[in-house]
Amino acid sequence: MQLPQIVSPEEWQAAHEALLAKEKAATRARDALAAERRRQPMVRFATDHIFEGAEGEVGLLDLFEGRRQLIVYHFMHTPGAPPCTGCCTYSSNLGHPALLALRDTTMALVSRKPFAEFDGLGRRLGWRQPRYTSLGTFEQEAGAAGPGKGFGLSVFLRDGDDVFRTYFTRGRGVEPLGTSWELLDITPLGRQETWQDSPEGRPQGQPYGWWRPVDDVASAPPAPSAEADGRSTAGASA
């Protein structure tokens, strides 16, 4: 194995600072992309899709769990084949769903495999996100089914009983989306913090005030989006 070059502390510091400047520039570029993404248009999405979950058959609105935003990871599915190793690896890298809930957002894992098989896989691998099997054409409408379209990630926004799709990515676009911060940055409401460049009228609150250990989520203040229309942070009711 060819290891990195050994240099003096001064040379290491100079190289480190040069790289750090590029990393900071990349962070600012990502922030600018997230701001542009929050200004993208949205498209109405049908709500009559049916899924099987732990509580039986549910509709698309149920996947929101009463929250404003929904992120869906679409599993690759080949009938009769073992589970997709890439999808399993991605799902095992996801952060705790309670942190997304603090920002009025739910994430769900959706597959076309039989629910008992899919849910059993999730239990075995320790996935904390709710799991559902699509029983209809949800994957097709989302553009996550067919040749070259085996998996992907969609973002939905709920306005009452109306659902809109705001974002979709697949391939390596999914890879970096694992922490609550990264996932929130692809949503139309973002992190709901005042430092973010968001369109006028989007709910925003003080930075970092919602950060909590996952066992202390109940004590967190409501997300600005939930507080604005009287819903709780937990999103138990619409």
mmCIF file of the C-alpha atoms, coordinates in Angstrom:
data_MODEL
# 
_entry.id   MODEL 
# 
loop_
_atom_site.group_PDB 
_atom_site.id 
_atom_site.type_symbol 
_atom_site.label_atom_id 
_atom_site.label_alt_id 
_atom_site.label_comp_id 
_atom_site.label_asym_id 
_atom_site.label_entity_id 
_atom_site.label_seq_id 
_atom_site.pdbx_PDB_ins_code 
_atom_site.Cartn_x 
_atom_site.Cartn_y 
_atom_site.Cartn_z 
_atom_site.occupancy 
_atom_site.B_iso_or_equiv 
_atom_site.pdbx_formal_charge 
_atom_site.auth_seq_id 
_atom_site.auth_comp_id 
_atom_site.auth_asym_id 
_atom_site.auth_atom_id 
_atom_site.pdbx_PDB_model_num 
ATOM 1   C CA . MET A 1 1   ? 0.000   0.000   0.000   1.00 0.00 ? 1   MET A CA 1 
ATOM 2   C CA . GLN A 1 2   ? 1.295   3.439   -0.909  1.00 0.00 ? 2   GLN A CA 1 
ATOM 3   C CA . LEU A 1 3   ? 0.675   5.688   2.111   1.00 0.00 ? 3   LEU A CA 1 
ATOM 4   C CA . PRO A 1 4   ? 0.476   9.516   2.157   1.00 0.00 ? 4   PRO A CA 1 
ATOM 5   C CA . GLN A 1 5   ? 3.732   11.477  2.066   1.00 0.00 ? 5   GLN A CA 1 
ATOM 6   C CA . ILE A 1 6   ? 5.360   12.226  5.428   1.00 0.00 ? 6   ILE A CA 1 
ATOM 7   C CA . VAL A 1 7   ? 6.070   15.958  5.891   1.00 0.00 ? 7   VAL A CA 1 
ATOM 8   C CA . SER A 1 8   ? 6.923   18.420  8.651   1.00 0.00 ? 8   SER A CA 1 
ATOM 9   C CA . PRO A 1 9   ? 4.173   19.877  10.896  1.00 0.00 ? 9   PRO A CA 1 
ATOM 10  C CA . GLU A 1 10  ? 4.527   23.207  9.060   1.00 0.00 ? 10  GLU A CA 1 
ATOM 11  C CA . GLU A 1 11  ? 4.092   21.596  5.652   1.00 0.00 ? 11  GLU A CA 1 
ATOM 12  C CA . TRP A 1 12  ? 1.127   19.581  6.911   1.00 0.00 ? 12  TRP A CA 1 
ATOM 13  C CA . GLN A 1 13  ? -0.548  22.725  8.271   1.00 0.00 ? 13  GLN A CA 1 
ATOM 14  C CA . ALA A 1 14  ? -0.072  24.596  4.998   1.00 0.00 ? 14  ALA A CA 1 
ATOM 15  C CA . ALA A 1 15  ? -1.523  21.717  2.973   1.00 0.00 ? 15  ALA A CA 1 
ATOM 16  C CA . HIS A 1 16  ? -4.378  21.355  5.440   1.00 0.00 ? 16  HIS A CA 1 
ATOM 17  C CA . GLU A 1 17  ? -5.323  25.035  5.260   1.00 0.00 ? 17  GLU A CA 1 
ATOM 18  C CA . ALA A 1 18  ? -5.251  25.003  1.448   1.00 0.00 ? 18  ALA A CA 1 
ATOM 19  C CA . LEU A 1 19  ? -7.600  22.014  1.391   1.00 0.00 ? 19  LEU A CA 1 
ATOM 20  C CA . LEU A 1 20  ? -9.815  23.516  4.104   1.00 0.00 ? 20  LEU A CA 1 
ATOM 21  C CA . ALA A 1 21  ? -10.343 26.633  1.982   1.00 0.00 ? 21  ALA A CA 1 
ATOM 22  C CA . LYS A 1 22  ? -11.614 24.444  -0.867  1.00 0.00 ? 22  LYS A CA 1 
ATOM 23  C CA . GLU A 1 23  ? -13.865 22.523  1.532   1.00 0.00 ? 23  GLU A CA 1 
ATOM 24  C CA . LYS A 1 24  ? -15.371 25.765  2.857   1.00 0.00 ? 24  LYS A CA 1 
ATOM 25  C CA . ALA A 1 25  ? -16.015 26.894  -0.707  1.00 0.00 ? 25  ALA A CA 1 
ATOM 26  C CA . ALA A 1 26  ? -17.761 23.589  -1.396  1.00 0.00 ? 26  ALA A CA 1 
ATOM 27  C CA . THR A 1 27  ? -19.913 24.050  1.741   1.00 0.00 ? 27  THR A CA 1 
ATOM 28  C CA . ARG A 1 28  ? -20.997 27.499  0.567   1.00 0.00 ? 28  ARG A CA 1 
ATOM 29  C CA . ALA A 1 29  ? -21.755 26.069  -2.880  1.00 0.00 ? 29  ALA A CA 1 
ATOM 30  C CA . ARG A 1 30  ? -23.903 23.329  -1.301  1.00 0.00 ? 30  ARG A CA 1 
ATOM 31  C CA . ASP A 1 31  ? -25.763 25.963  0.721   1.00 0.00 ? 31  ASP A CA 1 
ATOM 32  C CA . ALA A 1 32  ? -26.423 27.919  -2.473  1.00 0.00 ? 32  ALA A CA 1 
ATOM 33  C CA . LEU A 1 33  ? -27.721 24.780  -4.191  1.00 0.00 ? 33  LEU A CA 1 
ATOM 34  C CA . ALA A 1 34  ? -30.017 24.061  -1.241  1.00 0.00 ? 34  ALA A CA 1 
ATOM 35  C CA . ALA A 1 35  ? -31.361 27.623  -1.429  1.00 0.00 ? 35  ALA A CA 1 
ATOM 36  C CA . GLU A 1 36  ? -32.022 27.185  -5.144  1.00 0.00 ? 36  GLU A CA 1 
ATOM 37  C CA . ARG A 1 37  ? -33.668 23.814  -4.488  1.00 0.00 ? 37  ARG A CA 1 
ATOM 38  C CA . ARG A 1 38  ? -36.071 25.427  -2.006  1.00 0.00 ? 38  ARG A CA 1 
ATOM 39  C CA . ARG A 1 39  ? -37.175 27.725  -4.817  1.00 0.00 ? 39  ARG A CA 1 
ATOM 40  C CA . GLN A 1 40  ? -37.892 24.946  -7.301  1.00 0.00 ? 40  GLN A CA 1 
ATOM 41  C CA . PRO A 1 41  ? -41.510 24.436  -8.394  1.00 0.00 ? 41  PRO A CA 1 
ATOM 42  C CA . MET A 1 42  ? -43.562 21.461  -7.266  1.00 0.00 ? 42  MET A CA 1 
ATOM 43  C CA . VAL A 1 43  ? -46.032 19.147  -8.990  1.00 0.00 ? 43  VAL A CA 1 
ATOM 44  C CA . ARG A 1 44  ? -49.289 17.727  -7.699  1.00 0.00 ? 44  ARG A CA 1 
ATOM 45  C CA . PHE A 1 45  ? -49.036 14.019  -6.830  1.00 0.00 ? 45  PHE A CA 1 
ATOM 46  C CA . ALA A 1 46  ? -51.919 11.561  -6.650  1.00 0.00 ? 46  ALA A CA 1 
ATOM 47  C CA . THR A 1 47  ? -52.941 10.588  -3.117  1.00 0.00 ? 47  THR A CA 1 
ATOM 48  C CA . ASP A 1 48  ? -54.868 7.407   -3.951  1.00 0.00 ? 48  ASP A CA 1 
ATOM 49  C CA . HIS A 1 49  ? -51.819 5.125   -3.749  1.00 0.00 ? 49  HIS A CA 1 
ATOM 50  C CA . ILE A 1 50  ? -52.168 2.190   -1.351  1.00 0.00 ? 50  ILE A CA 1 
ATOM 51  C CA . PHE A 1 51  ? -49.434 0.658   0.804   1.00 0.00 ? 51  PHE A CA 1 
ATOM 52  C CA . GLU A 1 52  ? -49.152 -2.165  3.302   1.00 0.00 ? 52  GLU A CA 1 
ATOM 53  C CA . GLY A 1 53  ? -47.502 -1.270  6.579   1.00 0.00 ? 53  GLY A CA 1 
ATOM 54  C CA . ALA A 1 54  ? -47.284 -2.500  10.136  1.00 0.00 ? 54  ALA A CA 1 
ATOM 55  C CA . GLU A 1 55  ? -50.895 -1.390  10.740  1.00 0.00 ? 55  GLU A CA 1 
ATOM 56  C CA . GLY A 1 56  ? -52.278 -2.899  7.526   1.00 0.00 ? 56  GLY A CA 1 
ATOM 57  C CA . GLU A 1 57  ? -53.293 -1.001  4.394   1.00 0.00 ? 57  GLU A CA 1 
ATOM 58  C CA . VAL A 1 58  ? -52.727 2.757   4.427   1.00 0.00 ? 58  VAL A CA 1 
ATOM 59  C CA . GLY A 1 59  ? -52.772 5.625   1.931   1.00 0.00 ? 59  GLY A CA 1 
ATOM 60  C CA . LEU A 1 60  ? -50.068 8.082   0.907   1.00 0.00 ? 60  LEU A CA 1 
ATOM 61  C CA . LEU A 1 61  ? -51.285 10.718  3.358   1.00 0.00 ? 61  LEU A CA 1 
ATOM 62  C CA . ASP A 1 62  ? -50.796 8.230   6.202   1.00 0.00 ? 62  ASP A CA 1 
ATOM 63  C CA . LEU A 1 63  ? -47.092 7.970   5.380   1.00 0.00 ? 63  LEU A CA 1 
ATOM 64  C CA . PHE A 1 64  ? -46.670 11.613  6.469   1.00 0.00 ? 64  PHE A CA 1 
ATOM 65  C CA . GLU A 1 65  ? -47.709 10.646  10.029  1.00 0.00 ? 65  GLU A CA 1 
ATOM 66  C CA . GLY A 1 66  ? -49.363 14.051  10.330  1.00 0.00 ? 66  GLY A CA 1 
ATOM 67  C CA . ARG A 1 67  ? -46.246 16.004  9.416   1.00 0.00 ? 67  ARG A CA 1 
ATOM 68  C CA . ARG A 1 68  ? -45.764 18.557  6.678   1.00 0.00 ? 68  ARG A CA 1 
ATOM 69  C CA . GLN A 1 69  ? -42.955 16.869  4.730   1.00 0.00 ? 69  GLN A CA 1 
ATOM 70  C CA . LEU A 1 70  ? -42.280 13.287  3.650   1.00 0.00 ? 70  LEU A CA 1 
ATOM 71  C CA . ILE A 1 71  ? -39.047 11.789  2.325   1.00 0.00 ? 71  ILE A CA 1 
ATOM 72  C CA . VAL A 1 72  ? -39.386 8.408   0.624   1.00 0.00 ? 72  VAL A CA 1 
ATOM 73  C CA . TYR A 1 73  ? -36.547 6.072   -0.229  1.00 0.00 ? 73  TYR A CA 1 
ATOM 74  C CA . HIS A 1 74  ? -37.611 3.811   -3.108  1.00 0.00 ? 74  HIS A CA 1 
ATOM 75  C CA . PHE A 1 75  ? -36.033 0.359   -2.847  1.00 0.00 ? 75  PHE A CA 1 
ATOM 76  C CA . MET A 1 76  ? -34.798 -1.440  -5.931  1.00 0.00 ? 76  MET A CA 1 
ATOM 77  C CA . HIS A 1 77  ? -36.892 -4.539  -6.517  1.00 0.00 ? 77  HIS A CA 1 
ATOM 78  C CA . THR A 1 78  ? -36.209 -7.476  -8.787  1.00 0.00 ? 78  THR A CA 1 
ATOM 79  C CA . PRO A 1 79  ? -38.861 -10.215 -8.389  1.00 0.00 ? 79  PRO A CA 1 
ATOM 80  C CA . GLY A 1 80  ? -37.338 -13.367 -6.939  1.00 0.00 ? 80  GLY A CA 1 
ATOM 81  C CA . ALA A 1 81  ? -33.956 -11.739 -6.344  1.00 0.00 ? 81  ALA A CA 1 
ATOM 82  C CA . PRO A 1 82  ? -32.259 -11.160 -2.966  1.00 0.00 ? 82  PRO A CA 1 
ATOM 83  C CA . PRO A 1 83  ? -32.640 -7.690  -1.416  1.00 0.00 ? 83  PRO A CA 1 
ATOM 84  C CA . CYS A 1 84  ? -30.626 -4.936  -3.092  1.00 0.00 ? 84  CYS A CA 1 
ATOM 85  C CA . THR A 1 85  ? -27.329 -4.673  -1.195  1.00 0.00 ? 85  THR A CA 1 
ATOM 86  C CA . GLY A 1 86  ? -26.975 -0.978  -2.077  1.00 0.00 ? 86  GLY A CA 1 
ATOM 87  C CA . CYS A 1 87  ? -30.446 -0.167  -0.736  1.00 0.00 ? 87  CYS A CA 1 
ATOM 88  C CA . CYS A 1 88  ? -29.732 -2.132  2.436   1.00 0.00 ? 88  CYS A CA 1 
ATOM 89  C CA . THR A 1 89  ? -26.432 -0.316  2.937   1.00 0.00 ? 89  THR A CA 1 
ATOM 90  C CA . TYR A 1 90  ? -28.046 3.086   2.436   1.00 0.00 ? 90  TYR A CA 1 
ATOM 91  C CA . SER A 1 91  ? -30.898 2.344   4.853   1.00 0.00 ? 91  SER A CA 1 
ATOM 92  C CA . SER A 1 92  ? -28.458 1.111   7.492   1.00 0.00 ? 92  SER A CA 1 
ATOM 93  C CA . ASN A 1 93  ? -26.618 4.454   7.265   1.00 0.00 ? 93  ASN A CA 1 
ATOM 94  C CA . LEU A 1 94  ? -29.647 6.643   7.995   1.00 0.00 ? 94  LEU A CA 1 
ATOM 95  C CA . GLY A 1 95  ? -29.850 8.771   11.136  1.00 0.00 ? 95  GLY A CA 1 
ATOM 96  C CA . HIS A 1 96  ? -32.546 8.587   13.785  1.00 0.00 ? 96  HIS A CA 1 
ATOM 97  C CA . PRO A 1 97  ? -36.056 9.478   12.507  1.00 0.00 ? 97  PRO A CA 1 
ATOM 98  C CA . ALA A 1 98  ? -36.838 11.426  15.681  1.00 0.00 ? 98  ALA A CA 1 
ATOM 99  C CA . LEU A 1 99  ? -34.448 14.158  14.552  1.00 0.00 ? 99  LEU A CA 1 
ATOM 100 C CA . LEU A 1 100 ? -36.343 14.645  11.285  1.00 0.00 ? 100 LEU A CA 1 
ATOM 101 C CA . ALA A 1 101 ? -39.592 14.708  13.261  1.00 0.00 ? 101 ALA A CA 1 
ATOM 102 C CA . LEU A 1 102 ? -38.292 17.769  15.107  1.00 0.00 ? 102 LEU A CA 1 
ATOM 103 C CA . ARG A 1 103 ? -38.431 19.588  11.770  1.00 0.00 ? 103 ARG A CA 1 
ATOM 104 C CA . ASP A 1 104 ? -41.923 18.407  10.838  1.00 0.00 ? 104 ASP A CA 1 
ATOM 105 C CA . THR A 1 105 ? -40.581 15.719  8.488   1.00 0.00 ? 105 THR A CA 1 
ATOM 106 C CA . THR A 1 106 ? -41.092 11.955  8.189   1.00 0.00 ? 106 THR A CA 1 
ATOM 107 C CA . MET A 1 107 ? -38.927 9.508   6.255   1.00 0.00 ? 107 MET A CA 1 
ATOM 108 C CA . ALA A 1 108 ? -40.292 6.199   4.995   1.00 0.00 ? 108 ALA A CA 1 
ATOM 109 C CA . LEU A 1 109 ? -38.744 3.219   3.225   1.00 0.00 ? 109 LEU A CA 1 
ATOM 110 C CA . VAL A 1 110 ? -40.913 1.846   0.397   1.00 0.00 ? 110 VAL A CA 1 
ATOM 111 C CA . SER A 1 111 ? -40.449 -1.430  -1.460  1.00 0.00 ? 111 SER A CA 1 
ATOM 112 C CA . ARG A 1 112 ? -42.450 -3.658  -3.776  1.00 0.00 ? 112 ARG A CA 1 
ATOM 113 C CA . LYS A 1 113 ? -41.388 -6.805  -1.949  1.00 0.00 ? 113 LYS A CA 1 
ATOM 114 C CA . PRO A 1 114 ? -44.052 -8.545  0.180   1.00 0.00 ? 114 PRO A CA 1 
ATOM 115 C CA . PHE A 1 115 ? -44.388 -6.611  3.418   1.00 0.00 ? 115 PHE A CA 1 
ATOM 116 C CA . ALA A 1 116 ? -43.572 -9.505  5.744   1.00 0.00 ? 116 ALA A CA 1 
ATOM 117 C CA . GLU A 1 117 ? -40.326 -10.064 3.855   1.00 0.00 ? 117 GLU A CA 1 
ATOM 118 C CA . PHE A 1 118 ? -39.435 -6.360  3.712   1.00 0.00 ? 118 PHE A CA 1 
ATOM 119 C CA . ASP A 1 119 ? -40.323 -5.680  7.332   1.00 0.00 ? 119 ASP A CA 1 
ATOM 120 C CA . GLY A 1 120 ? -38.436 -8.747  8.492   1.00 0.00 ? 120 GLY A CA 1 
ATOM 121 C CA . LEU A 1 121 ? -35.365 -7.524  6.634   1.00 0.00 ? 121 LEU A CA 1 
ATOM 122 C CA . GLY A 1 122 ? -35.652 -4.132  8.315   1.00 0.00 ? 122 GLY A CA 1 
ATOM 123 C CA . ARG A 1 123 ? -36.006 -5.685  11.748  1.00 0.00 ? 123 ARG A CA 1 
ATOM 124 C CA . ARG A 1 124 ? -32.992 -7.904  11.176  1.00 0.00 ? 124 ARG A CA 1 
ATOM 125 C CA . LEU A 1 125 ? -30.837 -4.979  10.027  1.00 0.00 ? 125 LEU A CA 1 
ATOM 126 C CA . GLY A 1 126 ? -32.075 -2.559  12.683  1.00 0.00 ? 126 GLY A CA 1 
ATOM 127 C CA . TRP A 1 127 ? -33.747 0.040   10.469  1.00 0.00 ? 127 TRP A CA 1 
ATOM 128 C CA . ARG A 1 128 ? -35.675 2.616   12.497  1.00 0.00 ? 128 ARG A CA 1 
ATOM 129 C CA . GLN A 1 129 ? -37.620 4.242   9.654   1.00 0.00 ? 129 GLN A CA 1 
ATOM 130 C CA . PRO A 1 130 ? -41.187 3.014   9.003   1.00 0.00 ? 130 PRO A CA 1 
ATOM 131 C CA . ARG A 1 131 ? -41.438 0.496   6.158   1.00 0.00 ? 131 ARG A CA 1 
ATOM 132 C CA . TYR A 1 132 ? -44.159 0.022   3.575   1.00 0.00 ? 132 TYR A CA 1 
ATOM 133 C CA . THR A 1 133 ? -44.860 -2.133  0.551   1.00 0.00 ? 133 THR A CA 1 
ATOM 134 C CA . SER A 1 134 ? -46.351 -0.346  -2.450  1.00 0.00 ? 134 SER A CA 1 
ATOM 135 C CA . LEU A 1 135 ? -49.474 -2.178  -3.628  1.00 0.00 ? 135 LEU A CA 1 
ATOM 136 C CA . GLY A 1 136 ? -50.067 -0.133  -6.771  1.00 0.00 ? 136 GLY A CA 1 
ATOM 137 C CA . THR A 1 137 ? -48.407 2.281   -9.188  1.00 0.00 ? 137 THR A CA 1 
ATOM 138 C CA . PHE A 1 138 ? -46.668 4.553   -6.690  1.00 0.00 ? 138 PHE A CA 1 
ATOM 139 C CA . GLU A 1 139 ? -43.175 3.602   -7.877  1.00 0.00 ? 139 GLU A CA 1 
ATOM 140 C CA . GLN A 1 140 ? -44.111 4.127   -11.521 1.00 0.00 ? 140 GLN A CA 1 
ATOM 141 C CA . GLU A 1 141 ? -45.563 7.594   -10.894 1.00 0.00 ? 141 GLU A CA 1 
ATOM 142 C CA . ALA A 1 142 ? -42.486 8.473   -8.856  1.00 0.00 ? 142 ALA A CA 1 
ATOM 143 C CA . GLY A 1 143 ? -40.178 7.431   -11.713 1.00 0.00 ? 143 GLY A CA 1 
ATOM 144 C CA . ALA A 1 144 ? -38.508 4.781   -9.584  1.00 0.00 ? 144 ALA A CA 1 
ATOM 145 C CA . ALA A 1 145 ? -39.528 1.696   -11.548 1.00 0.00 ? 145 ALA A CA 1 
ATOM 146 C CA . GLY A 1 146 ? -38.431 0.296   -14.881 1.00 0.00 ? 146 GLY A CA 1 
ATOM 147 C CA . PRO A 1 147 ? -35.087 -0.188  -16.675 1.00 0.00 ? 147 PRO A CA 1 
ATOM 148 C CA . GLY A 1 148 ? -32.375 1.976   -15.150 1.00 0.00 ? 148 GLY A CA 1 
ATOM 149 C CA . LYS A 1 149 ? -34.789 3.311   -12.536 1.00 0.00 ? 149 LYS A CA 1 
ATOM 150 C CA . GLY A 1 150 ? -34.385 0.782   -9.770  1.00 0.00 ? 150 GLY A CA 1 
ATOM 151 C CA . PHE A 1 151 ? -34.080 3.046   -6.749  1.00 0.00 ? 151 PHE A CA 1 
ATOM 152 C CA . GLY A 1 152 ? -34.284 6.673   -5.782  1.00 0.00 ? 152 GLY A CA 1 
ATOM 153 C CA . LEU A 1 153 ? -35.366 9.232   -3.219  1.00 0.00 ? 153 LEU A CA 1 
ATOM 154 C CA . SER A 1 154 ? -38.418 11.517  -3.401  1.00 0.00 ? 154 SER A CA 1 
ATOM 155 C CA . VAL A 1 155 ? -39.514 14.518  -1.322  1.00 0.00 ? 155 VAL A CA 1 
ATOM 156 C CA . PHE A 1 156 ? -43.194 15.345  -0.851  1.00 0.00 ? 156 PHE A CA 1 
ATOM 157 C CA . LEU A 1 157 ? -44.927 18.345  0.719   1.00 0.00 ? 157 LEU A CA 1 
ATOM 158 C CA . ARG A 1 158 ? -48.413 18.153  2.200   1.00 0.00 ? 158 ARG A CA 1 
ATOM 159 C CA . ASP A 1 159 ? -50.864 21.059  2.165   1.00 0.00 ? 159 ASP A CA 1 
ATOM 160 C CA . GLY A 1 160 ? -53.929 19.782  3.964   1.00 0.00 ? 160 GLY A CA 1 
ATOM 161 C CA . ASP A 1 161 ? -55.044 16.737  1.977   1.00 0.00 ? 161 ASP A CA 1 
ATOM 162 C CA . ASP A 1 162 ? -53.125 17.787  -1.131  1.00 0.00 ? 162 ASP A CA 1 
ATOM 163 C CA . VAL A 1 163 ? -49.698 16.257  -1.806  1.00 0.00 ? 163 VAL A CA 1 
ATOM 164 C CA . PHE A 1 164 ? -46.997 17.722  -4.019  1.00 0.00 ? 164 PHE A CA 1 
ATOM 165 C CA . ARG A 1 165 ? -43.685 16.294  -5.152  1.00 0.00 ? 165 ARG A CA 1 
ATOM 166 C CA . THR A 1 166 ? -40.806 18.735  -4.805  1.00 0.00 ? 166 THR A CA 1 
ATOM 167 C CA . TYR A 1 167 ? -37.606 16.737  -5.433  1.00 0.00 ? 167 TYR A CA 1 
ATOM 168 C CA . PHE A 1 168 ? -36.215 13.451  -6.709  1.00 0.00 ? 168 PHE A CA 1 
ATOM 169 C CA . THR A 1 169 ? -32.729 11.998  -7.045  1.00 0.00 ? 169 THR A CA 1 
ATOM 170 C CA . ARG A 1 170 ? -31.168 8.626   -7.754  1.00 0.00 ? 170 ARG A CA 1 
ATOM 171 C CA . GLY A 1 171 ? -27.789 6.978   -8.164  1.00 0.00 ? 171 GLY A CA 1 
ATOM 172 C CA . ARG A 1 172 ? -24.910 8.737   -6.453  1.00 0.00 ? 172 ARG A CA 1 
ATOM 173 C CA . GLY A 1 173 ? -27.210 11.644  -5.690  1.00 0.00 ? 173 GLY A CA 1 
ATOM 174 C CA . VAL A 1 174 ? -28.627 9.498   -2.889  1.00 0.00 ? 174 VAL A CA 1 
ATOM 175 C CA . GLU A 1 175 ? -25.295 8.508   -1.320  1.00 0.00 ? 175 GLU A CA 1 
ATOM 176 C CA . PRO A 1 176 ? -24.585 11.671  0.742   1.00 0.00 ? 176 PRO A CA 1 
ATOM 177 C CA . LEU A 1 177 ? -28.151 11.945  2.092   1.00 0.00 ? 177 LEU A CA 1 
ATOM 178 C CA . GLY A 1 178 ? -27.906 10.220  5.446   1.00 0.00 ? 178 GLY A CA 1 
ATOM 179 C CA . THR A 1 179 ? -27.934 12.721  8.318   1.00 0.00 ? 179 THR A CA 1 
ATOM 180 C CA . SER A 1 180 ? -30.958 14.770  9.325   1.00 0.00 ? 180 SER A CA 1 
ATOM 181 C CA . TRP A 1 181 ? -29.207 17.960  8.155   1.00 0.00 ? 181 TRP A CA 1 
ATOM 182 C CA . GLU A 1 182 ? -28.481 16.614  4.682   1.00 0.00 ? 182 GLU A CA 1 
ATOM 183 C CA . LEU A 1 183 ? -31.996 15.252  4.285   1.00 0.00 ? 183 LEU A CA 1 
ATOM 184 C CA . LEU A 1 184 ? -33.618 18.478  5.484   1.00 0.00 ? 184 LEU A CA 1 
ATOM 185 C CA . ASP A 1 185 ? -31.536 20.450  2.998   1.00 0.00 ? 185 ASP A CA 1 
ATOM 186 C CA . ILE A 1 186 ? -33.323 18.735  0.096   1.00 0.00 ? 186 ILE A CA 1 
ATOM 187 C CA . THR A 1 187 ? -36.782 19.651  1.425   1.00 0.00 ? 187 THR A CA 1 
ATOM 188 C CA . PRO A 1 188 ? -38.704 22.818  0.523   1.00 0.00 ? 188 PRO A CA 1 
ATOM 189 C CA . LEU A 1 189 ? -38.777 23.972  4.164   1.00 0.00 ? 189 LEU A CA 1 
ATOM 190 C CA . GLY A 1 190 ? -35.117 23.181  4.849   1.00 0.00 ? 190 GLY A CA 1 
ATOM 191 C CA . ARG A 1 191 ? -33.887 23.242  8.429   1.00 0.00 ? 191 ARG A CA 1 
ATOM 192 C CA . GLN A 1 192 ? -36.288 26.105  9.259   1.00 0.00 ? 192 GLN A CA 1 
ATOM 193 C CA . GLU A 1 193 ? -33.475 28.187  10.732  1.00 0.00 ? 193 GLU A CA 1 
ATOM 194 C CA . THR A 1 194 ? -33.032 31.932  10.222  1.00 0.00 ? 194 THR A CA 1 
ATOM 195 C CA . TRP A 1 195 ? -29.529 31.646  8.704   1.00 0.00 ? 195 TRP A CA 1 
ATOM 196 C CA . GLN A 1 196 ? -30.793 29.680  5.712   1.00 0.00 ? 196 GLN A CA 1 
ATOM 197 C CA . ASP A 1 197 ? -31.646 31.512  2.510   1.00 0.00 ? 197 ASP A CA 1 
ATOM 198 C CA . SER A 1 198 ? -35.304 30.571  2.097   1.00 0.00 ? 198 SER A CA 1 
ATOM 199 C CA . PRO A 1 199 ? -38.124 32.188  0.120   1.00 0.00 ? 199 PRO A CA 1 
ATOM 200 C CA . GLU A 1 200 ? -40.200 34.789  1.908   1.00 0.00 ? 200 GLU A CA 1 
ATOM 201 C CA . GLY A 1 201 ? -43.021 33.266  3.925   1.00 0.00 ? 201 GLY A CA 1 
ATOM 202 C CA . ARG A 1 202 ? -41.297 29.975  4.745   1.00 0.00 ? 202 ARG A CA 1 
ATOM 203 C CA . PRO A 1 203 ? -41.271 29.226  8.497   1.00 0.00 ? 203 PRO A CA 1 
ATOM 204 C CA . GLN A 1 204 ? -37.962 29.838  10.258  1.00 0.00 ? 204 GLN A CA 1 
ATOM 205 C CA . GLY A 1 205 ? -36.764 29.787  13.868  1.00 0.00 ? 205 GLY A CA 1 
ATOM 206 C CA . GLN A 1 206 ? -33.592 30.284  15.847  1.00 0.00 ? 206 GLN A CA 1 
ATOM 207 C CA . PRO A 1 207 ? -30.606 28.188  14.745  1.00 0.00 ? 207 PRO A CA 1 
ATOM 208 C CA . TYR A 1 208 ? -29.697 25.046  16.665  1.00 0.00 ? 208 TYR A CA 1 
ATOM 209 C CA . GLY A 1 209 ? -32.430 25.513  19.279  1.00 0.00 ? 209 GLY A CA 1 
ATOM 210 C CA . TRP A 1 210 ? -34.180 22.311  18.218  1.00 0.00 ? 210 TRP A CA 1 
ATOM 211 C CA . TRP A 1 211 ? -31.101 20.063  18.502  1.00 0.00 ? 211 TRP A CA 1 
ATOM 212 C CA . ARG A 1 212 ? -31.742 17.336  21.076  1.00 0.00 ? 212 ARG A CA 1 
ATOM 213 C CA . PRO A 1 213 ? -30.515 13.918  22.175  1.00 0.00 ? 213 PRO A CA 1 
ATOM 214 C CA . VAL A 1 214 ? -32.968 11.484  20.656  1.00 0.00 ? 214 VAL A CA 1 
ATOM 215 C CA . ASP A 1 215 ? -34.246 10.479  24.107  1.00 0.00 ? 215 ASP A CA 1 
ATOM 216 C CA . ASP A 1 216 ? -35.202 14.113  24.811  1.00 0.00 ? 216 ASP A CA 1 
ATOM 217 C CA . VAL A 1 217 ? -37.201 14.853  21.674  1.00 0.00 ? 217 VAL A CA 1 
ATOM 218 C CA . ALA A 1 218 ? -40.469 15.347  23.566  1.00 0.00 ? 218 ALA A CA 1 
ATOM 219 C CA . SER A 1 219 ? -39.064 18.478  25.251  1.00 0.00 ? 219 SER A CA 1 
ATOM 220 C CA . ALA A 1 220 ? -38.155 20.175  21.971  1.00 0.00 ? 220 ALA A CA 1 
ATOM 221 C CA . PRO A 1 221 ? -40.163 23.212  20.823  1.00 0.00 ? 221 PRO A CA 1 
ATOM 222 C CA . PRO A 1 222 ? -42.467 22.761  17.827  1.00 0.00 ? 222 PRO A CA 1 
ATOM 223 C CA . ALA A 1 223 ? -40.946 23.199  14.398  1.00 0.00 ? 223 ALA A CA 1 
ATOM 224 C CA . PRO A 1 224 ? -41.884 26.633  12.981  1.00 0.00 ? 224 PRO A CA 1 
ATOM 225 C CA . SER A 1 225 ? -43.915 24.911  10.266  1.00 0.00 ? 225 SER A CA 1 
ATOM 226 C CA . ALA A 1 226 ? -45.886 22.921  12.842  1.00 0.00 ? 226 ALA A CA 1 
ATOM 227 C CA . GLU A 1 227 ? -46.301 25.834  15.234  1.00 0.00 ? 227 GLU A CA 1 
ATOM 228 C CA . ALA A 1 228 ? -47.686 28.057  12.474  1.00 0.00 ? 228 ALA A CA 1 
ATOM 229 C CA . ASP A 1 229 ? -50.800 25.936  12.022  1.00 0.00 ? 229 ASP A CA 1 
ATOM 230 C CA . GLY A 1 230 ? -51.174 24.465  15.470  1.00 0.00 ? 230 GLY A CA 1 
ATOM 231 C CA . ARG A 1 231 ? -49.741 21.001  14.950  1.00 0.00 ? 231 ARG A CA 1 
ATOM 232 C CA . SER A 1 232 ? -47.438 19.408  17.506  1.00 0.00 ? 232 SER A CA 1 
ATOM 233 C CA . THR A 1 233 ? -43.779 18.615  16.834  1.00 0.00 ? 233 THR A CA 1 
ATOM 234 C CA . ALA A 1 234 ? -44.647 14.929  17.034  1.00 0.00 ? 234 ALA A CA 1 
ATOM 235 C CA . GLY A 1 235 ? -47.107 15.431  14.198  1.00 0.00 ? 235 GLY A CA 1 
ATOM 236 C CA . ALA A 1 236 ? -49.628 13.042  15.670  1.00 0.00 ? 236 ALA A CA 1 
ATOM 237 C CA . SER A 1 237 ? -52.533 14.950  14.133  1.00 0.00 ? 237 SER A CA 1 
ATOM 238 C CA . ALA A 1 238 ? -53.008 16.979  10.978  1.00 0.00 ? 238 ALA A CA 1 
# 
